[in-house]
């Protein structure tokens, strides 16, 4: 990612640099503003999403700078002010950042990450921030669905060769681990992030040898403590499984070793796994695991298991690493406030599409829990509000503003926290293992099962305090007054 050895500060859209130059020339560059990152819908029609990619955002912001080659290239475009480029050569990020903790279960139209910075700083970082959140949050969310379908069986990321590039494979593996994958086949991700690595053998190994048995024998001799054999190169039930059993008996058992597993990578996985299990058990190899791969996702895995498939773990590749069924996460970065001296002026984006109207202003995000610890709603308030849940608390559902929402006997926790001030981190980030454990804990104790189902999941309630809702309505009314009245014929 971003470091002194690999400078990706130029990872931005041209219009961001163009606007930055314009702000500099017009002396607006130091005006303080606030931008929110949020998204509008959960991928795959799911009931939730998982926030991932924060660590890489912080690395980017900490190391953001423009070297001589960057300045030379920008100058060659012939569109930027020379004084601006000179200023840019000494640039470092000066903003402050608030974010929900990485791994947080999140919902649409909530502030995931907030940047409060001089206008020019806030503008330059848009693309890099969105790239990380959109990619890693998408993969983490998809992986969680796959892990849920697997019903406690291990899921390994096998997706590197189908990823869109090397970074997508490596950071996709990181996101998959956050989402619940038990391991990855990508060695670089294992080395970089400490993710457990796993893998078996290739069809080419089997095809290279004179016959299938010889290939299995040589593999077992090379890896007697971890022999997992790929049994579908020629015929799973007529040669693959029988040869695996033969190697277990003739090669491994005389060494005092056991056959760890077989892998199925094609065919009817439900049927083949049941038949393979029968043959293995008959041979006394009840402890031999069956691993399945081949274009799997949450729906194929669920179907295989519903049919009684005898699969112990899954290797999931292209449909995980590309989130094939819904490959766009859709997080956006929008201006929500402009700071003038000691005042903060909220800003709202108006659209003919209801879903694209933004939630304006500096705000606070709270999660509401019932007495059992389940998350029952989220709450947006004004930045200076402290909701009092020691008594019944009334608020508004913006989707149904005519209906009063009242929370009784609940507790509330603020989700966003300040993690960077004036371009400097305020505390050390949690480890990847800690983030993964945090995700698991939320799904085990906080997130309702109804929100986790694949079809028609429960809609998580995102509410607004009366004061915040009124502020948003006032801005909408003010914007309407500035528009020409539209004549309507009845």
Secondary structure as GFF3:
##gff-version 3
##sequence-region A 1 490
A	DSSP	alpha_helix	14	25	.	.	.	ID=ss1
A	DSSP	beta_strand	32	38	.	.	.	ID=ss2
A	DSSP	three_ten_helix	43	45	.	.	.	ID=ss3
A	DSSP	beta_strand	49	50	.	.	.	ID=ss4
A	DSSP	alpha_helix	54	63	.	.	.	ID=ss5
A	DSSP	alpha_helix	68	76	.	.	.	ID=ss6
A	DSSP	alpha_helix	82	88	.	.	.	ID=ss7
A	DSSP	beta_strand	96	99	.	.	.	ID=ss8
A	DSSP	beta_strand	105	106	.	.	.	ID=ss9
A	DSSP	beta_strand	113	118	.	.	.	ID=ss10
A	DSSP	alpha_helix	119	124	.	.	.	ID=ss11
A	DSSP	alpha_helix	126	150	.	.	.	ID=ss12
A	DSSP	beta_strand	154	157	.	.	.	ID=ss13
A	DSSP	three_ten_helix	160	162	.	.	.	ID=ss14
A	DSSP	alpha_helix	166	179	.	.	.	ID=ss15
A	DSSP	beta_strand	183	184	.	.	.	ID=ss16
A	DSSP	alpha_helix	187	193	.	.	.	ID=ss17
A	DSSP	alpha_helix	203	208	.	.	.	ID=ss18
A	DSSP	alpha_helix	212	222	.	.	.	ID=ss19
A	DSSP	beta_strand	228	230	.	.	.	ID=ss20
A	DSSP	pi_helix	236	240	.	.	.	ID=ss21
A	DSSP	alpha_helix	241	247	.	.	.	ID=ss22
A	DSSP	pi_helix	248	252	.	.	.	ID=ss23
A	DSSP	three_ten_helix	253	255	.	.	.	ID=ss24
A	DSSP	beta_strand	261	264	.	.	.	ID=ss25
A	DSSP	alpha_helix	269	282	.	.	.	ID=ss26
A	DSSP	beta_strand	289	292	.	.	.	ID=ss27
A	DSSP	alpha_helix	298	306	.	.	.	ID=ss28
A	DSSP	beta_strand	313	316	.	.	.	ID=ss29
A	DSSP	alpha_helix	318	321	.	.	.	ID=ss30
A	DSSP	three_ten_helix	324	326	.	.	.	ID=ss31
A	DSSP	beta_strand	332	340	.	.	.	ID=ss32
A	DSSP	beta_strand	343	346	.	.	.	ID=ss33
A	DSSP	three_ten_helix	354	356	.	.	.	ID=ss34
A	DSSP	beta_strand	363	369	.	.	.	ID=ss35
A	DSSP	beta_strand	375	382	.	.	.	ID=ss36
A	DSSP	beta_strand	393	397	.	.	.	ID=ss37
A	DSSP	three_ten_helix	398	400	.	.	.	ID=ss38
A	DSSP	beta_strand	404	407	.	.	.	ID=ss39
A	DSSP	beta_strand	411	414	.	.	.	ID=ss40
A	DSSP	beta_strand	417	421	.	.	.	ID=ss41
A	DSSP	beta_strand	424	425	.	.	.	ID=ss42
A	DSSP	alpha_helix	432	445	.	.	.	ID=ss43
A	DSSP	alpha_helix	449	452	.	.	.	ID=ss44
A	DSSP	beta_strand	461	464	.	.	.	ID=ss45
A	DSSP	alpha_helix	466	482	.	.	.	ID=ss46
###
